[in-house]
Amino acid sequence: MLKACLHRYGIWLTVFFVTLLSIAVSAGIASGMTYWVLDGSMTRSAWIITLLTPAVISPVMTYITLRLVSELDQAHTRLHELIHRDHLTELHNRRYFMQTLHAEIEQAKAHGTSFALAIVDIDNFKTINDRFGHLGGDEVLKQIAHACRSSVRDTDVVARIGGEEFAFLFRASSLAVAQELAQRLLIRIRHLDVRLQDVPLPISVSIGMTSVAGPTADLADAMRLADNALYAAKSAGKDRLEILASAAATA
Ligand SMILES: Nc1nc2c(ncn2[C@@H]2O[C@H](COP(=O)(O)OP(=O)(O)OP(=O)(O)O)[C@@H](O)[C@H]2O)c(=O)[nH]1
């Protein structure tokens, strides 16, 4: 925490902030709160100290501290976005998706909850790149990403997990509900009005889906089943949904 502060705000602001903390602590005002500082939750502890210190520190110093804390908050939010967003489509990225999937699997194991996982791959995307170049392909990716986002519920998670591959996590969903959402996505993408250089492009995706439920839920198994289902959808002619339910979900 101290290193990050030094790096971003330089020596003088860091010294100022540390001095401020020392004054507050030595005045006995922040006793009991210091474990939060040690715990690393700088923002929360700094806010608490800031609220308690106006009586002993001048308003100017309090203002500076508030600015510092708010900048730290913004820096933290920007960093979080950089780490978890795909910059092209503004969807979540693979890292975020895998973390969320892992948490959802743990939830299923602990509480017997269920959800559906889908992997969506654009059909014949290479031909679009070959014909219109990488920038043209990027434009199509953005439009498909938008369609993906607006085809699901707020509680669902959508991410771009590879070049022309997206993943969906349908929370607390039966396979039937998730299947309906995926079918809706297929239709929506089929009817997208995508044009590059005024040429209308037929766009479609293939979807592989599986369900995850109960104490035997496993991340690697879930990804493998969804991948295999996607492979089946591609092999069966593309532009379709294939489902491979896990043994636990069908039991
Ligand atoms: N424009 C663009 N293209 C990408 C990006 N990432 C991967 N690609 C392209 O995606 C294409 C994927 O091609 P393939 O794996 O052959 O897949 P496909 O042509 O969609 O074929 P099927 O999956 O069998 O339907 C390649 O041309 C990659 O260069 C990206 O970020 N932007």
PDBQT file of the ligand as one rigid body, heavy atoms in Angstrom, charges set to zero:
ROOT
HETATM    1  N1  LIG A 301     -10.770  -8.367 -36.283  1.00  0.00    +0.000 N 
HETATM    2  C1  LIG A 301     -10.346  -9.212 -35.353  1.00  0.00    +0.000 A 
HETATM    3  N2  LIG A 301     -10.165 -10.512 -35.673  1.00  0.00    +0.000 NA
HETATM    4  C2  LIG A 301      -9.761 -11.360 -34.721  1.00  0.00    +0.000 A 
HETATM    5  C3  LIG A 301      -9.519 -10.956 -33.406  1.00  0.00    +0.000 A 
HETATM    6  N3  LIG A 301      -9.135 -12.052 -32.694  1.00  0.00    +0.000 NA
HETATM    7  C4  LIG A 301      -9.130 -13.092 -33.536  1.00  0.00    +0.000 A 
HETATM    8  N4  LIG A 301      -9.508 -12.696 -34.780  1.00  0.00    +0.000 N 
HETATM    9  C5  LIG A 301      -9.667 -13.475 -36.007  1.00  0.00    +0.000 C 
HETATM   10  O1  LIG A 301     -10.697 -14.423 -35.866  1.00  0.00    +0.000 OA
HETATM   11  C6  LIG A 301     -10.530 -15.394 -36.913  1.00  0.00    +0.000 C 
HETATM   12  C7  LIG A 301     -10.879 -16.750 -36.367  1.00  0.00    +0.000 C 
HETATM   13  O2  LIG A 301     -10.845 -17.642 -37.426  1.00  0.00    +0.000 OA
HETATM   14  P1  LIG A 301     -11.196 -19.168 -37.273  1.00  0.00    +0.000 P 
HETATM   15  O3  LIG A 301     -10.704 -19.677 -35.940  1.00  0.00    +0.000 OA
HETATM   16  O4  LIG A 301     -10.720 -19.844 -38.491  1.00  0.00    +0.000 OA
HETATM   17  O5  LIG A 301     -12.753 -19.199 -37.130  1.00  0.00    +0.000 OA
HETATM   18  P2  LIG A 301     -13.892 -18.898 -38.184  1.00  0.00    +0.000 P 
HETATM   19  O6  LIG A 301     -13.425 -18.345 -39.483  1.00  0.00    +0.000 OA
HETATM   20  O7  LIG A 301     -14.906 -18.078 -37.454  1.00  0.00    +0.000 OA
HETATM   21  O8  LIG A 301     -14.453 -20.349 -38.473  1.00  0.00    +0.000 OA
HETATM   22  P3  LIG A 301     -15.524 -21.157 -37.635  1.00  0.00    +0.000 P 
HETATM   23  O9  LIG A 301     -15.284 -20.885 -36.172  1.00  0.00    +0.000 OA
HETATM   24  O10 LIG A 301     -15.285 -22.592 -37.981  1.00  0.00    +0.000 OA
HETATM   25  O11 LIG A 301     -16.885 -20.717 -38.065  1.00  0.00    +0.000 OA
HETATM   26  C8  LIG A 301      -9.084 -15.282 -37.388  1.00  0.00    +0.000 C 
HETATM   27  O12 LIG A 301      -9.087 -14.698 -38.676  1.00  0.00    +0.000 OA
HETATM   28  C9  LIG A 301      -8.444 -14.303 -36.380  1.00  0.00    +0.000 C 
HETATM   29  O13 LIG A 301      -7.471 -13.489 -36.976  1.00  0.00    +0.000 OA
HETATM   30  C10 LIG A 301      -9.720  -9.564 -33.084  1.00  0.00    +0.000 A 
HETATM   31  O14 LIG A 301      -9.541  -9.112 -31.954  1.00  0.00    +0.000 OA
HETATM   32  N5  LIG A 301     -10.140  -8.755 -34.088  1.00  0.00    +0.000 N 
ENDROOT
TORSDOF 0
